[in-house]
Amino acid sequence: MSPVRIKQLLDEKPFRPFTVVTGDGTAVKVMSREFAWLRPGNRTMVVAVPRKAHPTEEEDFDDHNIDVFLITKVIEHPSKRTNGHTKK
C-alpha cells in the first residue's frame, strides 16, 4: 500500500478506525490516530494496540511495526456518533 494512503487514513477528520491486513493475513486495528504513526521515511507504520480496557501504562500496549508496502487491504470501520448510533 502507498504511504500516502496511510497518511490520508490517519489524517481523516473526523478520524475513523480502520484495520490493516498484511499479506500473511495479520490484521491490526488502528483505533485512534494517537495510537498509530509513520516512522520517518514512511516505510514503517507503528500501531500501539491496548492489551486491556482502559490502559494506563506503557506496558499495557503491544507495538506492531508494519511494513507499509506489505499491507494488502484496509478495512474502514463506520464511525460512531456521540449518541451511540452509527452514521449512515
HELIX and SHEET records of a PDB file:
HELIX    1   1 PRO A    3  ASP A   11  1                                   9    
HELIX    2   2 ARG A   33  PHE A   35  5                                   3    
HELIX    3   3 GLU A   58  ASP A   60  5                                   3    
HELIX    4   4 VAL A   68  LEU A   70  5                                   3    
SHEET    1   A 3 ALA A  27  VAL A  30  0                                        
SHEET    2   A 3 PHE A  18  THR A  22 -1                                        
SHEET    3   A 3 ILE A  71  GLU A  76 -1                                        
SHEET    1   B 3 ALA A  36  LEU A  38  0                                        
SHEET    2   B 3 THR A  44  PRO A  50 -1                                        
SHEET    3   B 3 PHE A  61  ASP A  67 -1                                        
END                                                                             
